[in-house]
Amino acid sequence: MSPVMLTLTIFGIMLALMAIRTPIAIAMFAAGTVGYVMQAGWQPLASFLNTQAFARFASYDLSVIPLFILMGNFATQGGLSRALFEFAAAVMGRFKGGLAMAGVLACAAFGAICGSSVATAATITSVALPEMRRHGYSGRLATGTLAAGGTLGILIPPSVPLVIYAILAEQNIAKLFAAAMVPGLIAMLGYMIAIAIYVRVVPGQAPEHDESPKVTLSALLGVGPIAAIFLIVFGGIYGGLFTPTEGAAVGAAATFVAALAKREITWARFKRCFYSTAESSAMIFLIFLGADLMNAALALTQVPAQLASTVGGWGLPPLVVVSAILLLYVVLGAVMDELSMILLTIPIFFPMVMGLDFGMPKESVAIWFGIMVLMTVGFGLLAPPVGLNVYVVNGLAKDVPIAESYRGVMPFLLSDVVRTLLLLFFPAISLWVLQFLK
C-alpha cells in the first residue's frame, strides 16, 4: 500500500469510528494503532506506547491544564456569574439590545477566569437567558448571542486550547496569552456591534426599550472578586512573580476563596468541581495520547513531511497557504471538537507554516499562527451541523427550536469572518502587545 493510501486509510478509520459515535480519543487511538501496526508491527507499537504515555503525561507543562479547568469550575460553582451579568446589564441596559450585549460582556469577563467555551456558555446562559426572555428577547437572538458569547471563553486568556497549542508548538504560554488579548477583545466588540446592527435590521428580536438598571455600588463590588483574580493571575505572570503554571495554581486558589466569600459553594458543589476537573482533564489527556499515536503513524508514512516539502515547492504566497489551512479547520469543525483538531493537525501544519517566509521572526510567526488557529476553531463551536455551544445553550432553552438557535448565530459567524480576515492580513494586531514583554 502506498504512503498516500495508507494515510487515507488511517483517516478513514478515524472518521468511520467517529460516525458511529466512538469517542474521539478512542477513534484516533484505534486509527493510529492500525496504521502503526501496518507499517512497523506489534512489537514496535508496544515499545512506543511503553515510553510515550509516560513521556507525555509526566510533562510539568501539562499541569497547567487541570489547574485552569479547576479555576473555571470554582468560578462556575461559586456563583460568580450572576454578579457579572447584573453589572453588565446595568452598564449596557440603556442600549437597544442591551441585555444581549450584556450577555456577551459577561461571557468575556467570565472567560477571563474560566478558559472553557462550553462552561462559559452554560454558566452565563443559566443566568442571562431567563432575564432576556422575560424582557421580550426572541429565542433566536437570546440563544444565538449566548452560544457565540461562550466562544469568548477560549478566545480570551486563559485558554485551554491555546495552552495545548503552546505545548505542541513549544512556544511561551505567557506570550501567547498576551497575543490573544487584543483579538479576544476585538471578538467581544464585534459581537456587540453585530447585535446592535441585527436588532435594528430585523424587527421584533429585541424590545424597543430595555429597563435600564443603574450601576450601583453593590453591583460594582460584585465584580470586584473577578477583577481581582484576573489582576492577580496575569499581573503575577507578566510581572515575573510566577510562571503560567504557578499562576494557574494561584488563580484556582483565589477563585476558591472568592467562591467561599460568595457563600454559594456547598460541599456537594465543592466535590463536583474536582470531579468535573478530573473528567475534563482525563478526556483531554486521552485525546493527547490518541493524537500522539495517530501522529506517530502518520509520521511513519512520511506524508506530512512530503506535504510540507511539496507545498513549499509550489511557491504559493504564505498567506494563501495559511488561508487554506484555516479553511480546512472550518471544515474539520463540522466533525471534530477544537482540542482534537489542534492535537491532530498542529504536528502536521506547524512545520509547514514555519517553513514559509512571512517577513517576520519565527517566534512571531508561531505566535500569530497560534492565534489564527484559535480564532478559527471557534467556528466549529457555532456552525452546523455540530456547533457544540449551540447544542449546550439550546438544551437550556427548552422552548427554542434548534433551527432558530442556528439562525441566531449567523450574524456572529459573519463577525467571526470579518475578524479572522482582519487578523490574517494584519498580524501586527496580535503581535504588538509582545513588544511590552521584552
N, C-alpha and C positions, 0 to 999 in steps of 0.2 A: 504494500500500500504506500502511495506517495505521501510525502510530508503534508501536502495541502489536504489530501483526502483524509489523512489521519486527524489533522486539525479540525476539519469539518465534522468528522465522526465524534470527536470529543465534545464539541459544542452541541452537536445534535443530541447526544445522550443527555447532556445537562438540560437542554430545553425540553426534551421529551419528559424527563423526570419532573421538571417544574410544571409542565402542562397537567400532570396528574396530581398536582398539589404536594409534591415532595418538598420538604423544607430546603431552602436554597443552599444551606451549608452541606446537607447530605447530597444534594444534586451535584454540587461542584466536587465533593469528595469522591463520589462514585464515578463521575466522568473522568476525573483525574486519575483514579485508580486504574480504570480500564486503559486509558491512554498510556500510563506509565508501564503497566504490565505488558502491553502490546509491543513496547519498544525496548524495555530493559529486563523484564521478568519479575517474578515474585520476590526473589532474594534481595535485589537492589531496592525494591519498594519497601520491604521490611526494614532495611538499613536506613533508608531515607526517613521513614516515619519514626524510627527509634531515636533519631537525633533531632529531627526538625521540630517535633512537638515541644520538646524541652527548650530548644534554642529560641523558638518563637515566644513561648509563654513566660520564659524566665527574663524577658526584656524588662528593665526597670521603666522604660518609657511607657509601656502599656498600662502601668498602674494609674496613669492619669485618666484613663477612660472610666473605670468604675468609680473613681473619686468624683469626676464631674457628673456622672449619672446619679450618684448618691446625693450630690448637691442639688440637682434638679428634683429628685424625689422628696427631699426635705422641704423644698420650696412648694412643691405641689401639695403635699400632705399637710403642710403647716399653715395653710390658709393665707398665703401672701398674695394670691392672685386677686382677691376681691378688692383689697385696698388699691391695687394698681389700676383696676378698671374704674373704680369710683373716682380716683384722681384724674384719670384720662378723660372720663366723661365730663367732669367739671371743667376741664380745660377746653375740650373740643365740642361740648354740647351746644354752643351758640351757633355753630355752622350747620347748614343743611347736610344731612348725612353724618352729623357729628358723632353719634353713637357708634356708627360703623368705623369712623376714623379712630374713635377711642379704642375700639377693639383691636385695631392694627397697632396703635401706640402701646396698648397693654401687652400685646404679644411680643413686641420688640423689647419692652422692658423686662418681661418675664424671661424671654430668650437669653437675656444677658446674664442670667444666673441659672439657666436650665441646660441649654446645649442640645435639646432634643426637639425635633419638629412636632412629632406626634404628641408628646407630653404637653408642649406649649399649646397646640391646637385644642386638645381635650380639656386642659385646665381652664383656659380662658373662655372656651365655649360654655362650660358649665356655669360660669358667672355671667357672661355677656349675652348669651343667646336669649335667656328669658327676658332680660331688660329690653333688648332690641325688638323682640316680638311684641312685648307689652306696649311699646311706643309706636307700633304700627309699621315696622320694617318688614318687607316681604321676606318669605323664607329663602328665596333665591339670593337676595343681597346679603342677608344675615349669615347664611351658611357659607356662601362663596367668600365673603370677607374673612370669616374666622378660619376657614381652611387655608386661604392664602396667607393670612397673618401668621398662622402656625409655622410656615416655612421660615419665618424670621428666627425661629428657634435654632436653626443651623446656620443661618446667614450671618447672624450677629454673634461674636465670640462670647462665651466659649462654645465651640462647635465640635462635636464628636467626629463627624466625617472629616473635618479639617485636621484634627489630631491624627487620624488614621492616615490621611494623605502625607502629613509631615513625617510619620514613621516610615512609610513606604518609600517616600522620595528623599529621606534623610535630610530634611530641612528643619530649620529652627521654628519651634512651635510658637514662640512669642512673636517672631516676625510675621508669621502667617496670621496670627490673631490680629496684629496691628494692621496688616494689609486688608483684612476683611472688614475692618470697622467702617470705613467710608462707604464701600459698596453696600454694606448692610443698611446703613442709614439712607443711602440712595434708594434701596429697595423699599424701605418703610415710607419715605416721602412719595415714591412712585405709586405705591398702593393707595395712599391717601389722595393723591391727585386723581387716580383712576376712579375712586369713589365720588369725588367732587364732580367729575365730568359725568359719570354714569347716572347719578341721581337727578341731574339736570336734563340729560338727553332722553332717559327712559322714565316717563312719569309713573307714579304710583309705587315706586320701590322704597321710598322713604317719606316720612311725614314732612309737610311743608315747614313746620316749626317744631323743633325738639324743645322739651323743657331744659332750661339751662341752669343746672345747679352751680352754686358759687364755689370757688376754691376756698375751702375753709382751712383753718389751722389743723383741724383733725385729719382732713384729707391729706394735707401736706406731710404731717407726721406719719401717716400710714405708709407712705412710700419711702420714708427715711431708712428703714432697715435694708430695703433692696438697693438703694443708692449707696449705703454704707458698705454692703457686701461687695458690690461692683468695684468701689474705690479701693477697698482692702485687697481684693484679689489682683486686680490689674495694676493698681498703684504699686503693690508689692512686687509684682513680676517685672514691671518696667522700671521700677526704682532700684532693682537689683537686690531686693531683700530676700527673695526666694525664687526658685525655678518654677516653671509652669506646673510640674508635678506637685511640688510643695504648695504652690498657690491653690491647686485643686483641693488639697487636704485642708488648707486654711479656710477656703471657701465653703467646703462641706461643714466644717465645724461652726463657722459663723452663721451659716444658714440654719443649722440645727438650733443654735442659740436664739436666732430670730423667730424660729417656729415655736420654741418654748415660750418666748415672750408674748406671742400671739395667743397662747393658751388654747390652741385648737388641735394640737398634735397629741393624740391619745396613745396609750401603749399599743393598741392594735394598729394604729397608723404608723407608729414608730417601727414596728416589726415589718409592716408592709413596705416601708422604704427599703429595708435591707433585702427582703425577698425580691422585690421588683428590680433592685440593683443587681442582685445575683443572677436573676433570669436574663436581664438585658445583657449583662457582661458575658454570661455563658454563651448566649446567642452570637454575640459579636466575635468572641474568641473561636467559636466553632466555625464561623464564616471565614475567619482568618486561616484556620487550618485547612478547610476545604479549598480556599483560594490558593493557598501555598502549594497544595498538591496539584491542583489543576494547572497553575502557572509552571510548576516543575515539568509536568507532562508536555505542556506547550513548548517549553524551552528545549526539551529533547528533540522536538521536531525541527527546531531552528527556524521555524516560520516567522516568529516575531522579529528575530534579528534580520532575516531576509526581507521582511516587510519594511523595516526601518531603513535598510540599505536601498531598497527599491524606491521608496518614497523620496529619500534624499537624492537619488539619481534622476528623478523626474524634473528637478529644477523648479518646482512649483513655489510660488511666494509662500513664505512661512504662515501668513495669516490665512491663506486658503487651506493649508493643511490643518491648522488649529480649528478653523470653521467646520471642516469635515468631521473632525473628532467630536466637536461639540454637537453636531447634528446626530452623530451616532449615539451619543449619550441620551439625546432626546428620544431616539427610537428605543434604546435599551430600557429607558424609564417606563416603557409600557409593560415590561415583563419582569423587571428587577427592582429591588429597593436600592437606595442610594449607597449604602455601605457595601453591598455586594458588587455594585458597578465599580466603585473605587478600588476595592480589593482585587477584582479580576482584571481590570483594564490598565491601571496605573503602571504595573510592571511592563506592560506592552507599549503603552503610548508615551510614557515619560522619557525613555531613552530616545524615542523618535523625535520628540519635541526638543529635547536638549541638543540634538544634533543639527538643529536648524539655526540659521543666523538671523536673529531679531534686532541686532544692533544694540543689545543690552548685555550686561554681565550675566553669566549663567545663573547666579543665585536669584537675580531679579526675574529672569525668565521662569525659573522653577516656582517662585512665589506667585507671579502673575498667572501662570498656568493653573496652579492650585486654586486660585480664586475663581478663575473661569470655570473650572470643573465644578466647584462648589455651587456657583450660580446656576449652572446648567442642570445638575442633578435634581435641583428643586422643581424642575418641570415635571419630573415623574411623580412628585407628591401631589400634583394638582391635575395633570392631564389624564383624560380617559385613555384606555379602559381601566387602569389601576387606580391612580390618584388616591393613595393611602390616606392623606389628610382629608380628602373629600368624604371617604367612607367613614372615617372616625367622626367627623363633625356631623355628617348626615345621620349616623347612628344615634347621636344625641338629640337630633331634631326629628322626632318620630313622625311629625305631620308633613314633612317636606319630602317630595319625591326625589330620588337620586338624580334624575334628569335635570331638575330645577337647580340642584346644587352644582352640577357640571356647567349649566348655563351661567351660574353666578360667578364661577372662577374665570370665565373667558376674558373679562376686562383686565384681570390681574395677570393672566398669561400674556396678554398684549403688553402690559407694563414690563413683564419679565423679558420679553423680546427686545424692547427698546433699551432696557438696562444692560442686557448682555451685549448688544451691538455697541453701546457706548463704552463699555469696559474692554471690549475686544479691540476697538480701533484707537482707544486712548488708554494704554496701560498705565500711564502716569497717575491716573485716578487712584489706582490701587497702591502704587509704589511710593507716592510722595511722602506718606507717613513714615516710611522707613528711614528717611534722612534724619529724623529726630531721634532715632535709636542708636546712631553711631557714636 
